[in-house]
Amino acid sequence: MKAARFVVRGKVQGVFFRASAREQAMALDLTGYARNLVDGSVEVVVYGEASAIDRLETWLRDGPDAAEVDQLYREEIGAHDVPAEFLVK
């Protein structure tokens, strides 16, 4: 199992980014969470197969229709305390 943390910057709050990320992640059998950060970005942490994480990264580069992604940061992290499902915080 692999794990990654993404920070998505741009117009990503108030456009259903977290809920849409959850749908995409669940379709890819990923667990983790998405949450808004105080600086206006969205953090997405995912656990699962490397190829599924890569596919989610591709989706995160654009996000839902109303989003405008300016920057996407990816960090590989350790797979510990893996949640059983994907949460929107």
C-alpha positions as CSV (number, residue, x, y, z in Angstrom):
1,M,0.0,0.0,0.0
2,K,1.2,3.5,-0.9
3,A,0.2,6.9,0.5
4,A,0.4,10.4,-0.8
5,R,-0.5,13.9,0.4
6,F,-1.7,16.5,-2.1
7,V,-2.2,20.2,-1.6
8,V,-4.3,21.8,-4.3
9,R,-4.2,25.6,-4.8
10,G,-6.4,27.9,-6.8
11,K,-10.1,28.3,-6.8
12,V,-10.7,25.0,-5.0
13,Q,-12.9,26.0,-2.0
14,G,-16.7,26.5,-2.4
15,V,-16.7,24.5,-5.7
16,F,-17.5,21.0,-4.3
17,F,-13.8,20.0,-4.7
18,R,-13.7,17.9,-1.5
19,A,-16.9,16.0,-2.3
20,S,-15.8,15.5,-5.9
21,A,-12.4,14.3,-4.7
22,R,-14.1,11.8,-2.4
23,E,-16.2,10.4,-5.3
24,Q,-13.1,10.0,-7.5
25,A,-11.1,8.4,-4.7
26,M,-13.8,6.0,-3.8
27,A,-14.2,5.0,-7.5
28,L,-10.5,4.2,-7.4
29,D,-10.7,2.2,-4.1
30,L,-8.7,4.7,-2.3
31,T,-9.2,5.7,1.4
32,G,-8.1,8.9,3.1
33,Y,-9.6,12.4,3.4
34,A,-10.0,15.8,1.9
35,R,-10.1,19.0,3.9
36,N,-10.0,22.7,3.4
37,L,-6.9,24.5,4.7
38,V,-7.0,28.0,6.2
39,D,-4.9,29.4,3.3
40,G,-7.7,28.6,0.8
41,S,-6.2,25.4,-0.5
42,V,-7.4,21.8,-0.2
43,E,-5.4,19.0,1.3
44,V,-6.1,15.4,0.0
45,V,-4.4,12.5,1.7
46,V,-4.9,9.1,0.1
47,Y,-4.0,5.4,0.7
48,G,-4.1,2.6,-1.8
49,E,-2.5,1.2,-4.9
50,A,0.2,3.4,-6.6
51,S,-1.6,3.4,-10.0
52,A,-4.9,4.5,-8.4
53,I,-3.1,7.3,-6.6
54,D,-1.5,8.4,-9.9
55,R,-4.9,8.4,-11.6
56,L,-6.4,10.6,-8.8
57,E,-3.4,13.0,-9.2
58,T,-4.4,13.4,-12.8
59,W,-7.9,14.2,-11.8
60,L,-6.7,16.6,-9.1
61,R,-4.9,18.7,-11.7
62,D,-8.3,19.9,-13.0
63,G,-10.8,19.0,-10.3
64,P,-14.5,19.5,-10.8
65,D,-15.8,21.8,-13.5
66,A,-16.2,24.9,-11.3
67,A,-12.6,24.6,-9.9
68,E,-9.6,26.4,-11.2
69,V,-6.4,24.6,-10.1
70,D,-3.3,26.8,-10.2
71,Q,-0.9,24.4,-8.5
72,L,-0.7,20.8,-7.3
73,Y,1.9,19.7,-4.8
74,R,2.5,15.9,-4.1
75,E,4.3,14.4,-1.2
76,E,4.8,10.7,-0.6
77,I,4.0,9.8,3.0
78,G,4.1,6.7,5.2
79,A,1.0,4.5,5.1
80,H,0.1,4.5,8.8
81,D,-3.2,4.9,10.6
82,V,-5.0,4.1,7.3
83,P,-8.7,5.0,7.5
84,A,-11.3,2.4,6.4
85,E,-13.0,4.9,4.1
86,F,-12.6,8.3,2.4
87,L,-13.7,11.2,4.6
88,V,-14.5,14.8,3.9
89,K,-13.4,16.9,6.8
